[in-house]
Amino acid sequence: MDDYRFINIDQEPTEEQLDQLMHEVAAEAKERWEKTRAAYFAKIKQMAQAL
Protein backbone atom coordinates (compact mmCIF):
# COMPACT_ATOMS: atom_id res chain seq x y z
CA MET A 1 0.00 0.00 0.00
CA ASP A 2 2.82 2.34 -0.89
CA ASP A 3 0.89 4.39 -3.43
CA TYR A 4 -1.34 6.14 -0.88
CA ARG A 5 -0.38 7.93 2.31
CA PHE A 6 -3.09 8.45 4.91
CA ILE A 7 -1.46 11.65 6.12
CA ASN A 8 -2.96 13.54 3.19
CA ILE A 9 -6.19 14.88 4.70
CA ASP A 10 -7.17 16.71 1.52
CA GLN A 11 -7.64 13.59 -0.57
CA GLU A 12 -9.76 10.55 0.24
CA PRO A 13 -8.44 7.11 -0.72
CA THR A 14 -10.11 5.41 -3.66
CA GLU A 15 -12.26 2.31 -3.25
CA GLU A 16 -9.50 0.29 -4.90
CA GLN A 17 -6.94 1.60 -2.40
CA LEU A 18 -9.23 0.80 0.51
CA ASP A 19 -9.91 -2.68 -0.88
CA GLN A 20 -6.17 -3.31 -1.25
CA LEU A 21 -5.48 -2.05 2.26
CA MET A 22 -8.18 -4.26 3.75
CA HIS A 23 -6.84 -7.26 1.83
CA GLU A 24 -3.31 -6.64 3.12
CA VAL A 25 -4.51 -6.13 6.70
CA ALA A 26 -6.59 -9.32 6.59
CA ALA A 27 -3.68 -11.32 5.16
CA GLU A 28 -1.33 -10.06 7.87
CA ALA A 29 -3.89 -10.74 10.61
CA LYS A 30 -4.38 -14.29 9.33
CA GLU A 31 -0.63 -14.90 9.23
CA ARG A 32 -0.18 -13.60 12.79
CA TRP A 33 -3.14 -15.67 14.01
CA GLU A 34 -1.71 -18.83 12.45
CA LYS A 35 1.72 -18.23 14.04
CA THR A 36 0.15 -17.51 17.43
CA ARG A 37 -2.08 -20.57 17.19
CA ALA A 38 0.86 -22.81 16.26
CA ALA A 39 2.94 -21.44 19.16
CA TYR A 40 0.03 -21.94 21.57
CA PHE A 41 -0.48 -25.58 20.64
CA ALA A 42 3.27 -26.23 20.64
CA LYS A 43 3.43 -24.88 24.18
CA ILE A 44 0.49 -27.05 25.26
CA LYS A 45 2.15 -30.11 23.71
CA GLN A 46 5.41 -29.27 25.47
CA MET A 47 3.62 -28.88 28.81
CA ALA A 48 1.74 -32.16 28.31
CA GLN A 49 4.99 -34.02 27.59
CA ALA A 50 6.53 -32.58 30.75
CA LEU A 51 3.86 -34.23 32.88
C-alpha positions, 0 to 999 in steps of 0.5 A, a space after each residue: 500500500 505504498 501508493 497512498 499515504 493516509 497523512 494527506 487529509 485533503 484527498 480521500 483514498 479510492 475504493 481500490 486503495 481501501 480494498 487493497 489495504 483491507 486485503 493486506 490487513 486481513 492477510 497479515 492478521 491471518 498470518 499472525 493468528 496462524 503463528 500464534 495458534 501454532 505457538 500456543 499448541 506447541 506450548 500445550 504439547 510441550 507442557 503435556 509431555 513434561 507431565 
